[in-house]
Amino acid sequence: MASLLVVGADHLGHITDKLERSGFREIIHLNGRKVNMVKRDIPEHVDAILVMIDYVNHNLAKKVKEKAKSKDKPIYFAKRSWSSINAVLEQLGKHA
């Protein structure tokens, strides 16, 4: 997979580096803090979506899930810990 949209968390820190080492060439991060994030659309070139469940509100998670489904994009949910994200990557067929 070439690109990943990460929704949630103020800062990704070293997670970005680890995702790049896992094979993602582009990582787009939306922190989800602002109210208008619900209105943002998913870019067409994104291959998958990862929602950090401990940093987004329920409404934003629901809207992102609906938009991903309408665009036929895979969506995954994880906590902001590398072990949780790594489990999602394994579902994607990636091994970090």
Secondary structure, DSSP 8 states (H G I E B T S, - for coil): --EEEEE--S--TTHHHHHHHTT-SEEEEE---SGGGGG----TT--EEEEEGGGS-HHHHHHHHHHHHHTT--EEEE-SSHHHHHHHHHHHT---
